[in-house]
């Protein structure tokens, strides 16, 4: 039997190498979606529709590709990760911002995820121990994150409710990432995402009904919903699932340090927001920190 054609692995390797960068770019557009959509819809109501439409899209994708569904034994684990990484994380962030917390403040709180992940790994020894250069990278990444959002920390009122929502988001994404890495076995990303989103929808629907609020069907809302489903969920969530499946949890979570700086760049490009030397310095520090964390010995 003949082997693969010479160079056939090169495009595959290039795609794998590009995955982290593409994920950061897509994930960073979440702020743009919130900026466009939240003035016209309740936070949890928007997310419930996002999950429902994403489930439909994944189901059609699975049918078209004839992809395999996860083993039944994996469904409870996927339900846990879906409840945490979709309902808990997104619900917490959107509610925090909806109720007055500045985007910079919420980004700083949720941006503590890589440090929490490293502390957990060091305490439990679930992966290779965190080395000195990785701790240095985590600290540099956090410093870069603080520089990026520092000028926004005074924007918005931080109260008990929105602060609690941001903490729920932080804990949810951290625990969800660690849980998926430990308990979810490799399976097709499309069908696995559909199961995760079913759980997220089951958690979010009752809360959305309690939240109430009306939808104002504007072009900005339609565009935000379309990108939320096609870009953030089908694209970003699928890439996150693959990155967790293929890489160490700490290396994956360290990418979150790059999201707020990239969001600041998008805000400058799309909304003409100020982009000063502190933001550029923060972007460089965050990139250096991530490079140290993911560097192999």
Protein Blocks (a to p, Z undefined) as FASTA:
>chain_A
ZZddehklmmmmmmmmmmmmmmmmmmmmmmmmmmmmmmmocfklmmmmmmmmmmmmmmmm
mmmnopacddfklmmmmmmmmmmmmmmmmmmmmmmmmnopafklmmmmmmmmmmmmmmmm
mmnomaccddfklmmmmmmmmmmmmmmmmmmmmgocadfklmmmmmmmmmmmmmmmmmmm
mmmccddfklmmmmmmmmmmmmmmmmmmmngpaddddfklmmmmmmmmmmmmmmmmmmmm
mmmmmmcfklmmmmmmmmmmmmmmmmmmmnopacdfklmmmmmmmmmmmmmmmpcZZ
